Amino acid sequence: MSYLILVRHGESRWNLANKFTGWVDVPLSRYGVQEAVDTAKKLKNIKIDQAFVSHLERAHETLTIILSRQEMTGIFLHHDERKENWYLSKKYSEKKEILTHSSALLNERYYGDLQGLNKNEVRKKYGEEKVLQWRRGYAIRPPGGESIEDVYKRTIPYFTKRILPLLKQGKNVILVSHGNVMRTILKHIEDIPVDYLPHLDLPSAKPIIYKYGKKGFSRTDGLLGFNRPLLWDHEKVGQKKRSKK
């Protein structure tokens, strides 16, 4: 048995300013730092074997705070095979250092022309309905940006190739990333219907924890909240997906 810990980064400076962030690299706000500290306290009793994170600073900061609570150092790998081979040859301390895989495939959704704009001002210009379609429509791209479906197509192959094998080996893995990346992984694990995925609320720096074993994934902590009433029964719909190895 192993654990998969999913954490959306803490509040960023642009979350605080209500701006579309996407791939713009901004740090955590003061509150975001405190959120990460609180999450670190909740996770201190789970031994983390390996970590995964996007290329963006707000995710790196969140993960570093979490690891510091365990008195561990993240050894960041950026898919440079020479560096990866060097670390995997046991020249690092497994007791005090954690291999941390950083990939742009885990970056937040690219918001294109909207990046850096205030969300309220964009709503005034284009209308609430259009902006909602850009933000949460599964296959709808904002101007010059990615859809959630595009994020799914880059994130899930990476998850299947890099993270799932570690879970099968009994390793506890933490993934610190972004809201739309988390939505795609949760869709994959729990078979969340496309119609409901846009309404999945993921608060910042609140861990969602799964056990992984012979019967697949079983969520042990972290409620999935939706911002409208549901007819969808995730326990029934997700049973098939969670039973897959």
C-alpha positions as CSV (number, residue, x, y, z in Angstrom):
1,M,0.0,0.0,0.0
2,S,1.1,3.5,-0.7
3,Y,-0.2,7.1,-0.4
4,L,-0.8,9.8,-3.1
5,I,-1.0,13.3,-1.7
6,L,-2.4,16.0,-4.0
7,V,-1.9,19.6,-2.9
8,R,-2.8,22.8,-4.8
9,H,-0.3,25.5,-4.0
10,G,-1.1,28.1,-1.4
11,E,-2.6,31.5,-2.3
12,S,-0.3,33.4,-4.7
13,R,0.2,37.2,-5.0
14,W,-2.0,37.2,-8.1
15,N,-4.7,35.0,-6.5
16,L,-4.8,37.8,-3.9
17,A,-5.0,40.4,-6.7
18,N,-7.7,38.4,-8.5
19,K,-5.6,38.1,-11.7
20,F,-5.4,35.4,-14.3
21,T,-2.0,33.8,-13.5
22,G,-1.5,30.7,-15.7
23,W,2.2,30.4,-16.5
24,V,3.2,33.7,-15.0
25,D,5.7,32.9,-12.3
26,V,4.5,34.7,-9.1
27,P,5.3,33.9,-5.5
28,L,3.0,33.0,-2.6
29,S,1.2,35.7,-0.6
30,R,1.8,36.0,3.1
31,Y,-1.4,34.1,3.6
32,G,-0.4,31.5,1.1
33,V,2.8,30.8,3.1
34,Q,0.7,30.3,6.2
35,E,-1.6,27.9,4.3
36,A,1.5,25.9,3.3
37,V,2.7,25.8,6.9
38,D,-0.7,24.5,8.1
39,T,-0.7,21.8,5.4
40,A,2.8,20.8,6.4
41,K,1.6,20.2,10.0
42,K,-1.2,18.0,8.7
43,L,1.2,15.9,6.7
44,K,4.1,15.6,9.1
45,N,3.2,12.0,10.1
46,I,3.2,10.7,6.5
47,K,6.7,9.7,5.2
48,I,7.1,11.1,1.7
49,D,9.3,9.1,-0.6
50,Q,9.3,11.2,-3.7
51,A,7.7,14.5,-4.8
52,F,6.4,16.0,-8.0
53,V,5.9,19.7,-8.7
54,S,5.4,22.1,-11.6
55,H,8.0,24.5,-12.8
56,L,6.3,27.5,-11.2
57,E,7.5,29.2,-8.0
58,R,4.3,29.2,-6.1
59,A,4.2,25.4,-6.3
60,H,7.9,25.1,-5.4
61,E,7.5,27.3,-2.4
62,T,4.5,25.3,-1.1
63,L,6.3,22.0,-1.5
64,T,9.5,23.3,0.1
65,I,7.5,24.5,3.2
66,I,5.8,21.0,3.4
67,L,9.2,19.2,3.2
68,S,10.8,21.5,5.7
69,R,8.3,20.4,8.3
70,Q,9.6,16.9,7.8
71,E,13.2,18.2,8.0
72,M,13.7,17.0,4.4
73,T,15.4,18.7,1.5
74,G,14.0,18.4,-1.9
75,I,16.5,17.5,-4.6
76,F,15.0,19.0,-7.7
77,L,15.3,17.2,-11.0
78,H,14.4,18.9,-14.2
79,H,14.4,15.9,-16.5
80,D,18.1,16.3,-17.2
81,E,19.1,12.6,-17.6
82,R,22.7,13.1,-16.5
83,K,21.6,14.8,-13.3
84,E,18.9,12.3,-12.7
85,N,21.3,9.4,-13.1
86,W,23.7,11.1,-10.7
87,Y,21.2,11.4,-7.9
88,L,19.7,7.9,-8.5
89,S,23.1,6.4,-8.1
90,K,22.6,6.9,-4.3
91,K,24.9,9.9,-3.9
92,Y,22.1,11.6,-1.9
93,S,20.8,10.8,1.6
94,E,17.5,9.0,1.4
95,K,16.9,9.8,5.0
96,K,17.2,13.5,4.6
97,E,16.7,14.2,0.9
98,I,13.7,13.6,-1.4
99,L,13.9,13.3,-5.1
100,T,11.7,16.0,-6.5
101,H,10.7,15.9,-10.1
102,S,9.9,19.2,-11.7
103,S,8.0,19.3,-15.0
104,A,6.3,21.9,-17.1
105,L,3.7,19.2,-17.9
106,L,2.4,19.9,-14.4
107,N,2.2,23.7,-14.9
108,E,-1.1,25.5,-14.5
109,R,-3.3,25.9,-17.5
110,Y,-1.9,28.5,-19.9
111,Y,-4.4,31.4,-20.0
112,G,-2.9,33.1,-23.1
113,D,-4.1,36.7,-23.6
114,L,-5.9,36.7,-20.2
115,Q,-2.7,36.3,-18.2
116,G,-2.1,39.3,-15.9
117,L,-5.6,40.7,-16.4
118,N,-8.0,41.3,-13.5
119,K,-10.8,38.8,-13.6
120,N,-13.5,41.4,-12.7
121,E,-12.4,43.7,-15.5
122,V,-12.4,40.9,-18.0
123,R,-16.0,40.0,-16.9
124,K,-17.1,43.6,-17.5
125,K,-15.5,43.6,-21.0
126,Y,-16.6,40.2,-22.2
127,G,-19.5,39.2,-19.9
128,E,-19.9,36.8,-17.1
129,E,-21.0,33.9,-19.3
130,K,-18.1,34.1,-21.8
131,V,-15.5,34.4,-19.0
132,L,-17.1,31.4,-17.2
133,Q,-16.8,29.4,-20.5
134,W,-13.1,30.4,-20.8
135,R,-12.4,29.5,-17.2
136,R,-14.3,26.3,-16.7
137,G,-15.5,25.0,-20.1
138,Y,-13.7,21.6,-20.5
139,A,-12.9,21.9,-24.2
140,I,-13.1,25.7,-24.6
141,R,-9.8,27.7,-24.9
142,P,-9.5,31.3,-23.8
143,P,-7.9,33.6,-26.4
144,G,-4.4,32.2,-27.1
145,G,-4.6,29.7,-24.2
146,E,-5.3,26.1,-23.2
147,S,-8.5,24.4,-22.4
148,I,-8.9,22.0,-19.4
149,E,-9.0,19.2,-21.9
150,D,-5.5,20.3,-23.2
151,V,-4.2,20.2,-19.6
152,Y,-5.7,16.7,-19.3
153,K,-3.9,15.5,-22.4
154,R,-0.5,16.6,-21.1
155,T,-0.9,15.8,-17.4
156,I,-2.4,12.3,-17.4
157,P,0.2,10.7,-19.6
158,Y,2.9,12.1,-17.3
159,F,1.0,10.9,-14.2
160,T,0.6,7.4,-15.7
161,K,4.3,7.2,-16.8
162,R,6.1,8.8,-13.9
163,I,3.9,8.8,-10.8
164,L,1.7,5.6,-11.0
165,P,4.8,3.3,-11.2
166,L,6.1,4.7,-7.9
167,L,2.8,4.1,-6.2
168,K,2.8,0.5,-7.5
169,Q,6.3,0.1,-5.9
170,G,4.8,1.1,-2.5
171,K,6.3,4.7,-2.5
172,N,4.4,7.6,-0.9
173,V,4.2,10.4,-3.4
174,I,3.3,14.1,-3.0
175,L,2.2,16.2,-6.0
176,V,2.1,19.9,-5.5
177,S,0.6,21.7,-8.5
178,H,-2.3,23.9,-9.6
179,G,-6.1,24.0,-9.7
180,N,-6.7,22.8,-13.2
181,V,-4.0,20.2,-13.1
182,M,-5.6,18.8,-9.9
183,R,-9.0,18.8,-11.7
184,T,-7.7,16.6,-14.5
185,I,-6.0,14.1,-12.1
186,L,-9.1,13.9,-10.0
187,K,-11.2,13.3,-13.1
188,H,-8.8,10.5,-14.1
189,I,-8.8,8.9,-10.6
190,E,-12.5,9.3,-9.7
191,D,-14.0,9.3,-13.2
192,I,-15.7,12.7,-12.6
193,P,-18.0,13.5,-15.5
194,V,-17.0,16.3,-17.8
195,D,-20.2,18.2,-17.1
196,Y,-19.3,18.4,-13.4
197,L,-15.6,18.9,-13.6
198,P,-15.8,22.7,-14.2
199,H,-17.7,23.0,-10.9
200,L,-15.2,21.2,-8.8
201,D,-13.9,23.6,-6.1
202,L,-10.3,23.1,-4.9
203,P,-9.3,25.3,-2.1
204,S,-5.6,26.3,-2.0
205,A,-3.1,24.2,0.1
206,K,-5.7,21.6,1.3
207,P,-4.4,18.1,0.8
208,I,-6.4,15.4,-0.9
209,I,-5.0,12.0,0.1
210,Y,-5.5,8.6,-1.5
211,K,-4.4,5.1,-0.5
212,Y,-3.2,3.0,-3.4
213,G,-3.3,-0.8,-3.3
214,K,-4.5,-3.8,-5.1
215,K,-8.0,-2.4,-5.6
216,G,-6.6,0.9,-6.9
217,F,-7.2,4.4,-5.4
218,S,-9.3,5.0,-2.3
219,R,-9.6,8.6,-1.0
220,T,-8.9,8.8,2.7
221,D,-8.9,12.5,3.3
222,G,-10.0,15.7,1.6
223,L,-13.5,16.5,0.6
224,L,-14.3,17.3,-3.1
225,G,-16.6,20.3,-3.0
226,F,-18.8,21.4,-5.9
227,N,-20.2,24.9,-6.2
228,R,-23.7,23.8,-7.2
229,P,-26.0,21.0,-6.1
230,L,-25.1,17.6,-7.6
231,L,-27.0,14.7,-8.9
232,W,-23.7,12.9,-9.5
233,D,-22.9,10.1,-7.0
234,H,-19.0,10.0,-7.2
235,E,-18.9,6.8,-5.2
236,K,-20.9,4.9,-7.8
237,V,-19.5,6.6,-10.9
238,G,-15.9,6.5,-9.7
239,Q,-16.0,2.8,-8.6
240,K,-14.9,1.5,-12.0
241,K,-12.0,4.0,-12.3
242,R,-10.7,3.5,-8.7
243,S,-10.7,-0.2,-9.1
244,K,-8.2,0.0,-11.9
245,K,-4.6,-0.6,-11.0
